[in-house]
Amino acid sequence: MNGVLPSQIPEYTLPSGNYRPDNAFSHGGQLGCWRSHMNTLRHIVQNRISSALIFESDADWDVRFKDQLALLSASLPNTTETQPYGVGWDVLWLGHCMETLNRESPLPVISSYVDASVPRLQSLPAFARDFLEYYGIQNEKMRLVTRSHDPTCLSAYAVTLKGASKLLYELSYNKLEAAIDNDMGRLTRDGQLPGLIVTPPMVGQYKTGSRADSDIDGGNNAEKVPGGKGNKPDSVERSMRQELWKLVYGLSPDNDD
């Protein structure tokens, strides 16, 4: 799906709520991001797509992503041939930058499983290490699937047709209160958007150290990358973006030459 420029969004098309272009905590880039996601969800609803996996443009994932998905599917209950990731969720968060630890009411654990593609614990982002430690996972190469509570960032998420319909109604018609990931977190926290979340995340943001890192913030949050080379997410061991050249030149991703 194409990105959307702020200039392409007439203000009268925005839903009610506090998230307006003239508010200090909102600006055009974030509204463009919101509209891009809404257009994608609208496509899912219009075409009656039963489920879809949505990636943001700066997403990066492991070259073994299909194998990761197979392991995830095998770990989940109530899977079928037509529902390989089970039932009972509207959104499956595969790429995020944090899930809030709800210490007063811990999130129900759906599954934990070994995944050899997970980076070593010491290399994982701090939020993922803390999350795993809280649930008593100290072994290397483990993933945890829990009910979602208040996740942030949308590097990659799967959505069902029902979930897409809810999001399209709530965030493009009913009320827009914050940046889209925060508003999806609000709906999740309020119990309107049941979901599952995978930690460590399987997808993250690829950083180049340039304005290209953020269509939303205009490059203000671009990270400095040593040597001008791209940095893969800490939750990804073998970056698709860093190994893309092997696919272009017909080499196996396992070829280190």
Backbone hydrogen bonds in HBPLUS format (Angstrom, degrees):
<---DONOR---> <-ACCEPTOR-->    atom                        ^
c    i                          cat <-CA-CA->   ^        H-A-AA   ^      H-
h    n   atom  resd res      DA  || num        DHA   H-A  angle D-A-AA Bond
n    s   type  num  typ     dist DA aas  dist angle  dist       angle   num
A0008-GLN N   A0005-LEU O   2.90 MM   3  5.36 157.4  1.95 115.3 122.9     1
A0009-ILE N   A0006-PRO O   3.09 MM   3  5.51 163.8  2.12 118.3 120.0     2
A0013-THR N   A0010-PRO O   2.98 MM   3  5.62 160.7  2.02 118.3 124.5     3
A0014-LEU N   A0011-GLU O   3.07 MM   3  5.54 164.9  2.10 115.6 120.4     4
A0176-LEU N   A0016-SER O   2.77 MM 160  6.20 155.8  1.83 156.8 163.4     5
A0020-ARG N   A0018-ASN O   3.06 MM   2  5.94 117.0  2.47 113.8  97.4     6
A0019-TYR N   A0176-LEU O   3.12 MM 157  5.67 160.1  2.16 151.3 145.4     7
A0023-ASN N   A0020-ARG O   3.10 MM   3  5.51 168.8  2.11 118.2 121.4     8
A0026-SER N   A0023-ASN O   3.30 MM   3  5.47 167.3  2.31 108.1 111.3     9
A0031-LEU N   A0027-HIS O   3.14 MM   4  6.42 154.9  2.20 152.6 160.1    10
A0032-GLY N   A0028-GLY O   2.81 MM   4  6.07 152.2  1.89 153.5 161.5    11
A0033-CYS N   A0029-GLY O   3.01 MM   4  6.29 151.1  2.10 142.6 150.2    12
A0034-TRP N   A0030-GLN O   2.95 MM   4  6.21 159.9  1.99 144.4 149.8    13
A0035-ARG N   A0031-LEU O   2.91 MM   4  6.19 161.8  1.95 150.8 154.8    14
A0036-SER N   A0032-GLY O   2.99 MM   4  6.19 153.7  2.06 145.5 152.5    15
A0037-HIS N   A0033-CYS O   3.09 MM   4  6.39 160.9  2.13 154.8 158.8    16
A0038-MET N   A0034-TRP O   2.94 MM   4  6.22 158.2  1.99 150.5 157.4    17
A0039-ASN N   A0035-ARG O   2.86 MM   4  6.07 155.3  1.92 149.4 155.5    18
A0040-THR N   A0036-SER O   3.09 MM   4  6.33 151.7  2.17 142.4 149.8    19
A0041-LEU N   A0037-HIS O   2.91 MM   4  6.20 161.4  1.94 153.9 158.7    20
A0042-ARG N   A0038-MET O   2.81 MM   4  6.00 152.9  1.88 147.2 155.4    21
A0043-HIS N   A0039-ASN O   3.01 MM   4  6.24 150.7  2.09 141.8 149.0    22
A0044-ILE N   A0040-THR O   3.14 MM   4  6.50 152.1  2.22 145.2 152.2    23
A0045-VAL N   A0041-LEU O   3.00 MM   4  6.31 159.8  2.04 151.3 156.2    24
A0046-GLN N   A0042-ARG O   2.80 MM   4  5.95 171.7  1.80 158.2 160.8    25
A0047-ASN N   A0043-HIS O   3.08 MM   4  6.06 152.3  2.16 142.3 148.9    26
A0049-ILE N   A0044-ILE O   3.02 MM   5  5.13 165.1  2.04 149.6 153.0    27
A0048-ARG N   A0045-VAL O   3.16 MM   3  4.99 160.7  2.20 101.4 107.1    28
A0161-LEU N   A0050-SER O   2.95 MM 111  4.94 137.5  2.13 134.0 126.5    29
A0052-ALA N   A0159-VAL O   2.98 MM 107  5.57 149.4  2.08 148.3 157.9    30
A0159-VAL N   A0052-ALA O   2.86 MM 107  5.57 154.0  1.92 157.8 166.6    31
A0054-ILE N   A0157-TYR O   2.89 MM 103  5.45 178.6  1.89 147.2 147.6    32
A0157-TYR N   A0054-ILE O   3.01 MM 103  5.45 150.8  2.10 145.7 154.8    33
A0056-GLU N   A0155-SER O   2.98 MM  99  5.13 158.6  2.02 136.6 137.4    34
A0059-ALA N   A0056-GLU O   3.13 MM   3  5.49 158.1  2.17 121.2 121.2    35
A0206-TYR N   A0058-ASP O   2.86 MM 148  5.67 167.7  1.87 170.4 174.1    36
A0060-ASP N   A0204-GLY O   2.81 MM 144  5.47 139.8  1.97 152.5 157.6    37
A0204-GLY N   A0060-ASP O   3.04 MM 144  5.47 162.9  2.07 155.0 160.2    38
A0240-MET N   A0061-TRP O   2.75 MM 179  5.59 142.7  1.89 159.4 167.1    39
A0065-PHE N   A0062-ASP O   3.08 MM   3  5.31 129.6  2.34 125.2 122.0    40
A0063-VAL N   A0238-ARG O   3.02 MM 175  6.09 139.4  2.19 154.3 166.7    41
A0067-ASP N   A0064-ARG O   3.02 MM   3  5.35 117.3  2.43 105.8 120.8    42
A0068-GLN N   A0064-ARG O   2.95 MM   4  6.29 151.7  2.03 151.4 160.6    43
A0069-LEU N   A0065-PHE O   2.91 MM   4  6.24 154.4  1.97 152.3 158.5    44
A0070-ALA N   A0066-LYS O   3.05 MM   4  6.34 151.2  2.14 144.3 151.9    45
A0071-LEU N   A0067-ASP O   3.06 MM   4  6.36 156.1  2.11 149.0 154.6    46
A0072-LEU N   A0068-GLN O   2.93 MM   4  6.20 158.8  1.98 150.2 156.5    47
A0073-SER N   A0069-LEU O   2.90 MM   4  6.10 165.7  1.92 151.1 154.5    48
A0074-ALA N   A0070-ALA O   3.01 MM   4  6.20 158.7  2.06 145.6 151.2    49
A0075-SER N   A0071-LEU O   3.13 MM   4  6.31 131.0  2.38 140.0 152.1    50
A0075-SER N   A0072-LEU O   3.04 MM   3  5.21 136.8  2.24 100.9 113.3    51
A0076-LEU N   A0073-SER O   3.23 MM   3  5.44 153.0  2.31 106.0 113.6    52
A0080-THR N   A0083-GLN O   3.01 MM   3  4.79 161.5  2.04 109.6 115.7    53
A0086-GLY N   A0083-GLN O   3.10 MM   3  5.48 152.1  2.18 125.2 121.9    54
A0090-ASP N   A0194-PRO O   2.66 MM 104  5.54 173.4  1.66 149.3 150.8    55
A0160-THR N   A0090-ASP O   3.08 MM  70  5.41 158.0  2.13 144.6 148.7    56
A0091-VAL N   A0194-PRO O   3.40 MM 103  6.79 150.3  2.49 139.1 146.7    57
A0196-LEU N   A0091-VAL O   3.04 MM 105  6.59 146.4  2.15 150.9 161.4    58
A0092-LEU N   A0158-ALA O   2.85 MM  66  4.89 161.6  1.89 137.0 142.1    59
A0158-ALA N   A0092-LEU O   2.86 MM  66  4.89 165.8  1.88 144.4 145.9    60
A0093-TRP N   A0196-LEU O   2.83 MM 103  6.19 162.7  1.86 162.8 159.7    61
A0198-VAL N   A0093-TRP O   3.12 MM 105  6.28 163.3  2.15 171.9 168.1    62
A0094-LEU N   A0156-ALA O   3.22 MM  62  5.51 138.5  2.41 130.0 139.8    63
A0202-MET N   A0094-LEU O   2.75 MM 108  5.49 139.1  1.91 158.1 170.8    64
A0203-VAL N   A0094-LEU O   3.29 MM 109  6.14 141.8  2.45 131.6 130.0    65
A0095-GLY N   A0156-ALA O   2.77 MM  61  4.37 148.6  1.87 148.5 137.6    66
A0156-ALA N   A0095-GLY O   3.41 MM  61  4.37 166.1  2.43 112.9 109.5    67
A0097-CYS N   A0152-THR O   2.98 MM  55  5.85 169.4  1.99 144.4 147.6    68
A0152-THR N   A0098-MET O   3.02 MM  54  5.59 145.7  2.14 157.9 162.5    69
A0147-ARG N   A0108-PRO O   3.00 MM  39  5.63 147.2  2.11 153.7 163.7    70
A0110-ILE N   A0145-VAL O   2.71 MM  35  5.36 158.7  1.76 146.1 152.1    71
A0111-SER N   A0145-VAL O   3.21 MM  34  5.17 158.7  2.26 134.6 137.6    72
A0145-VAL N   A0111-SER O   2.78 MM  34  5.17 168.2  1.80 163.2 160.1    73
A0113-TYR N   A0143-ARG O   3.02 MM  30  5.54 153.6  2.10 145.7 153.4    74
A0143-ARG N   A0113-TYR O   2.91 MM  30  5.54 157.2  1.96 159.7 167.3    75
A0115-ASP N   A0141-LYS O   2.85 MM  26  5.38 164.0  1.88 141.6 146.5    76
A0118-VAL N   A0115-ASP O   3.06 MM   3  5.82 172.3  2.07 127.0 129.0    77
A0123-SER N   A0120-ARG O   2.85 MM   3  5.40 149.6  1.94 117.5 127.3    78
A0124-LEU N   A0121-LEU O   3.12 MM   3  5.35 152.3  2.20 107.4 115.6    79
A0128-ALA N   A0125-PRO O   3.02 MM   3  5.50 125.8  2.32 110.0 123.1    80
A0129-ARG N   A0125-PRO O   3.14 MM   4  6.51 160.0  2.18 155.4 161.5    81
A0130-ASP N   A0126-ALA O   2.91 MM   4  6.11 168.9  1.92 158.8 161.6    82
A0131-PHE N   A0127-PHE O   2.99 MM   4  6.06 151.8  2.07 138.1 146.0    83
A0132-LEU N   A0128-ALA O   2.96 MM   4  6.15 167.8  1.98 153.6 156.0    84
A0133-GLU N   A0129-ARG O   2.89 MM   4  6.03 162.6  1.92 151.7 157.2    85
A0134-TYR N   A0130-ASP O   2.93 MM   4  6.05 155.7  1.99 145.3 151.6    86
A0135-TYR N   A0131-PHE O   3.30 MM   4  6.59 145.8  2.42 141.6 149.6    87
A0135-TYR N   A0132-LEU O   3.15 MM   3  5.27 124.9  2.47  97.0 110.5    88
A0137-ILE N   A0132-LEU O   2.88 MM   5  5.12 161.4  1.91 151.3 145.1    89
A0136-GLY N   A0133-GLU O   2.94 MM   3  4.95 159.7  1.98 108.6 111.7    90
A0144-LEU N   A0199-THR O   2.68 MM  55  5.23 159.5  1.72 156.3 163.7    91
A0199-THR N   A0144-LEU O   2.90 MM  55  5.23 163.2  1.93 155.4 161.0    92
A0146-THR N   A0197-ILE O   3.16 MM  51  5.61 158.8  2.21 154.3 157.4    93
A0197-ILE N   A0146-THR O   2.92 MM  51  5.61 156.2  1.98 157.9 162.9    94
A0148-SER N   A0195-GLY O   2.97 MM  47  5.25 162.8  2.00 122.2 123.1    95
A0164-ALA N   A0160-THR O   2.78 MM   4  6.04 160.8  1.81 155.5 160.5    96
A0165-SER N   A0161-LEU O   2.97 MM   4  6.15 156.0  2.02 146.0 152.3    97
A0166-LYS N   A0162-LYS O   3.01 MM   4  6.28 158.2  2.06 148.1 153.6    98
A0167-LEU N   A0163-GLY O   2.94 MM   4  6.17 169.1  1.95 154.7 157.3    99
A0168-LEU N   A0164-ALA O   2.90 MM   4  6.00 160.4  1.94 148.1 154.0   100
A0169-TYR N   A0165-SER O   3.02 MM   4  6.18 157.5  2.07 145.9 151.8   101
A0170-GLU N   A0166-LYS O   2.78 MM   4  5.95 177.7  1.79 162.9 163.4   102
A0171-LEU N   A0167-LEU O   2.91 MM   4  5.67 166.1  1.93 147.1 151.6   103
A0172-SER N   A0168-LEU O   3.14 MM   4  5.40 136.5  2.34 125.3 132.7   104
A0173-TYR N   A0169-TYR O   3.16 MM   4  5.14 138.2  2.34 126.5 132.5   105
A0174-ASN N   A0169-TYR O   2.83 MM   5  6.05 155.3  1.89 162.0 167.8   106
A0175-LYS N   A0170-GLU O   2.88 MM   5  5.96 173.8  1.89 154.3 155.9   107
A0182-ASN N   A0179-ALA O   2.95 MM   3  5.36 116.5  2.37 110.0 125.8   108
A0183-ASP N   A0179-ALA O   2.87 MM   4  6.11 153.0  1.94 157.0 165.7   109
A0184-MET N   A0180-ILE O   2.84 MM   4  6.05 151.9  1.92 148.5 156.0   110
A0185-GLY N   A0181-ASP O   2.92 MM   4  6.13 146.5  2.03 137.4 147.2   111
A0186-ARG N   A0182-ASN O   2.85 MM   4  6.17 143.4  1.99 137.3 147.6   112
A0187-LEU N   A0183-ASP O   2.99 MM   4  6.30 159.7  2.04 148.2 151.9   113
A0188-THR N   A0184-MET O   2.96 MM   4  6.16 150.2  2.05 142.4 151.1   114
A0189-ARG N   A0185-GLY O   2.79 MM   4  5.96 166.2  1.81 153.1 156.9   115
A0190-ASP N   A0186-ARG O   2.91 MM   4  6.07 148.0  2.02 147.1 155.6   116
A0192-GLN N   A0187-LEU O   2.88 MM   5  5.18 138.4  2.05 166.0 165.3   117
A0191-GLY N   A0188-THR O   3.05 MM   3  5.22 159.9  2.09 107.5 113.3   118
A0207-LYS N   A0231-ASN O   2.99 MM  24  5.05 164.3  2.01 154.6 154.2   119
A0231-ASN N   A0207-LYS O   2.69 MM  24  5.05 158.0  1.74 149.3 157.2   120
A0213-ASP N   A0210-SER O   3.03 MM   3  5.82 169.1  2.04 121.2 124.4   121
A0214-SER N   A0211-ARG O   3.18 MM   3  5.98 168.6  2.19 122.8 125.2   122
A0220-ASN N   A0217-ASP O   3.12 MM   3  5.59 168.6  2.13 117.1 120.3   123
A0222-ALA N   A0219-GLY O   3.10 MM   3  5.05 166.7  2.12 109.8 111.2   124
A0228-GLY N   A0225-VAL O   3.12 MM   3  5.54 156.8  2.18 137.3 135.3   125
A0229-LYS N   A0226-PRO O   3.49 MM   3  6.49 170.1  2.50 126.1 125.8   126
A0236-VAL N   A0233-PRO O   3.11 MM   3  5.41 166.1  2.13 113.2 116.5   127
A0243-GLU N   A0239-SER O   3.01 MM   4  6.16 135.7  2.22 140.7 152.4   128
A0243-GLU N   A0240-MET O   3.23 MM   3  5.15 130.2  2.49  92.6 105.8   129
A0244-LEU N   A0240-MET O   2.84 MM   4  5.63 102.4  2.45 141.8 157.7   130
A0246-LYS N   A0243-GLU O   3.08 MM   3  5.66 140.8  2.23 112.6 121.9   131
A0247-LEU N   A0244-LEU O   2.97 MM   3  5.34 121.5  2.33 106.5 120.6   132
A0248-VAL N   A0244-LEU O   3.04 MM   4  6.41 156.3  2.10 152.8 160.2   133
A0249-TYR N   A0245-TRP O   2.98 MM   4  6.19 150.1  2.07 145.9 152.7   134
A0251-LEU N   A0246-LYS O   2.64 MM   5  4.76 154.7  1.70 158.3 153.5   135
A0250-GLY N   A0247-LEU O   3.23 MM   3  5.03 163.7  2.25 101.4 104.3   136
A0255-ASN N   A0252-SER O   2.84 MM   3  5.27 165.5  1.86 119.1 123.8   137
